[in-house]
Every structure is written in structure tokens, then in C-alpha cells.
């Protein structure tokens, strides 16, 4: 699998991971069946997608990229779905995360 396909699958993993985080919030401590089931399904799909990506992209780069992008995406879900507005320090931290993901992927050695 080429790097472009691997990064597309990585984006799918981020989408599934972010969905899992949103469903987990709605599962109310896993006391609600449907959101709990959706959380489990999306987490399994996310891990499957990550395992495919790791065939091409090194594990550290894969997980650093996944974690950083998932944090950003989950923050956006928090803002738009749960009205959780980040403060200035959170925004600065998120900018640093994005910067780190870019450095790892654009400047880091991937082989």
C-alpha cells in the first residue's frame, strides 16, 4: 500500500476515533446501550484502520498523527455538539499539537 492510501486510511481512523469519543460522551458512563454499542463498534473499526496504516507508516508516526488529529477533531466535536468552548491556553496547546503533527509527518524520517 502506498503512503497516500495509508494516509487516507489514517484519516478514516481519525474519523472513527472521533466518532467513538462522541459516542462515549453520549453513553453516559456506558449506561445507555445504543451509544455504548456505537462506541465499541467505532473503536474496533478505528483500531482496525490503524493496524492497516501501520503496515506502511511506522507505528510511532502513525500513532502520533492519529492522536494529534483525533484530539483536534474531538475538540471540534466538543465545541459544536456539546458547547464546550476551549480557553486561550487550550487553543495554544492545540496549535502546538498541530505543529507537532506537521513536524513529525513533513520533517520526520518515515522509514
RAPECOR-V992277 format. One record per helix or strand of 3 or more residues. SS is the DSSP state (2 for helix, 1 for strand). FROM is the first residue (numbers start at 1). TO is the last residue. If there is no record, write none. Layout:
<<SS FROM TO> <SS FROM TO>>
//
This chain:
<<2 3 26> <2 33 53> <2 59 82> <2 88 106>>
//
